[in-house]
Amino acid sequence: KEVSSIKTHDRIEVRAYFNIDREFKEDINLGISFESGDGQYIFGYSTEMDSFTPKNNVGYISLFIDVLPLLRGIYMINATIVKKDTGALLDSRPRIKKVTVFSFGNDSVYKGFISLKHLWKQ
């Protein structure tokens, strides 16, 4: 189910649909990144970073984030495909999806972009 809002620490799936020429299938690097509403880069992952090669040249692949660390705010998702060997841009979809994150409890008073699991001790 497609959603445009989520809570801090929820699980999220980002699905990227593609149609790749057969000759490029082994040579592409798909990247998904998150940026703040005002354009500050937060984090991103790519298929090459994680040694993942799509099995098919048409369809979709999903990036699963089990615990989304983003604090409340508006974030944009970017998608990019480049050639692995040269870095040549094959396709780019900047700010393709807007996601609103809501925070509750302690997360609602934290500042910044992310909430990391932590513990105070003495």
C-alpha positions in Angstrom: 0.0 0.0 0.0 1.5 3.4 -1.0 1.6 5.9 1.8 2.9 9.5 1.9 3.2 9.6 5.7 4.9 7.4 8.2 6.1 7.4 11.9 9.7 7.5 13.1 11.0 4.0 13.5 8.4 2.4 11.2 9.4 0.0 8.5 9.4 1.4 5.0 9.6 0.0 1.5 10.8 2.2 -1.4 9.9 0.6 -4.7 11.7 1.7 -7.9 10.2 0.6 -11.2 12.5 0.3 -14.2 13.0 -1.0 -17.7 16.6 -1.6 -18.5 18.1 -2.5 -21.9 19.4 -6.0 -21.7 23.0 -4.9 -22.5 23.0 -2.6 -19.4 21.5 -5.0 -16.9 24.8 -6.0 -15.3 26.2 -2.5 -15.5 23.7 -0.4 -13.7 23.7 1.1 -10.2 20.4 2.2 -8.9 20.5 4.6 -6.0 17.7 5.7 -3.6 18.4 8.7 -1.3 16.5 10.8 1.2 16.8 14.6 1.5 15.1 17.1 3.8 12.3 19.3 2.5 14.9 22.1 2.0 17.3 19.8 0.0 19.8 18.7 2.6 21.1 15.2 1.8 20.3 12.8 4.7 21.3 9.3 3.5 21.2 7.0 0.5 21.9 3.5 -0.6 22.7 2.0 -3.9 22.6 -1.5 -5.5 26.3 -1.4 -6.1 27.1 -0.4 -2.5 25.2 -3.5 -1.4 26.4 -5.8 -4.2 22.8 -6.3 -5.5 22.1 -7.0 -9.2 18.5 -7.0 -10.4 17.5 -10.4 -11.7 15.2 -9.0 -14.5 15.6 -6.1 -16.8 12.0 -5.0 -16.4 10.0 -4.6 -13.3 10.8 -3.2 -9.9 13.2 -3.5 -7.0 12.5 -2.6 -3.4 14.7 -1.0 -0.8 13.5 -2.0 2.7 14.4 0.0 5.7 13.3 -1.9 8.8 13.6 1.0 11.3 13.3 4.4 9.6 15.3 6.8 11.8 13.9 10.0 10.4 12.4 12.5 12.9 9.3 14.5 12.2 9.4 16.6 9.0 9.0 16.5 5.3 11.5 14.5 3.3 11.9 13.9 -0.4 13.0 10.6 -2.0 15.3 10.6 -5.0 16.1 7.8 -7.5 19.1 7.7 -9.8 20.5 5.1 -12.2 24.1 5.3 -13.4 26.5 3.1 -15.3 28.7 1.2 -12.8 31.9 1.5 -14.9 31.7 5.2 -15.9 29.2 6.7 -13.5 27.4 8.1 -16.6 23.9 9.2 -15.7 21.2 7.0 -17.3 18.2 8.3 -15.5 17.4 10.6 -12.5 14.2 11.3 -10.7 15.0 14.0 -8.1 12.4 14.6 -5.4 10.1 11.9 -7.0 8.2 11.2 -3.7 7.3 13.4 -0.8 7.1 11.7 2.6 5.9 13.3 5.8 7.3 11.7 9.0 5.5 12.1 12.3 7.2 11.6 15.7 5.7 10.7 19.1 7.0 10.4 22.6 10.6 11.4 23.1 11.1 11.5 19.4 8.8 14.5 19.2 11.2 16.7 21.2 14.5 15.6 19.5 16.1 18.0 17.0 17.8 17.3 13.7 16.9 14.6 11.2 17.4 11.3 12.8 16.7 9.4 16.0 19.3 6.8 17.0 18.5 4.2 19.5 20.4 5.2 22.7 20.6 4.8 26.4 21.9 7.0 29.3 23.7 5.3 32.2 25.5 6.3 35.3 
